[in-house]
Amino acid sequence: MAAAITDTPVLMAAKSHIRNQRPVVIGVSTNDGLGMNAKNLGILLNSKYYYFIPFGQDNPIDKKNSLVAKLEYTIPTIEEALEGKQLQPMIVQY
């Protein structure tokens, strides 16, 4: 997504939303969010129309680079995104 590659229907739909200046809500779930993928997350965090469900490290001892969204914040994130705002705090303790 950060590299503007459209190799799946989901990415094509997200790019369509961005092209039409509509919000795209992202729920992170990755074992490499604080590793090599941190760069890609940083690009999206600094891009217009992308909004993140608050996320945190789910297991910092065993999976040091892992990030997971707190899905109970999905609806509040969508509501804020429709107003052009990022739900805060975006980085939460798991």
Beta strands, then each sheet from edge to edge (+ up, - down):
strand 1: 24-26
strand 2: 29-30
strand 3: 50-52
strand 4: 55-56
strand 5: 67-69
sheet 1: 1+ 3+
sheet 2: 2+ 5- 4+
end
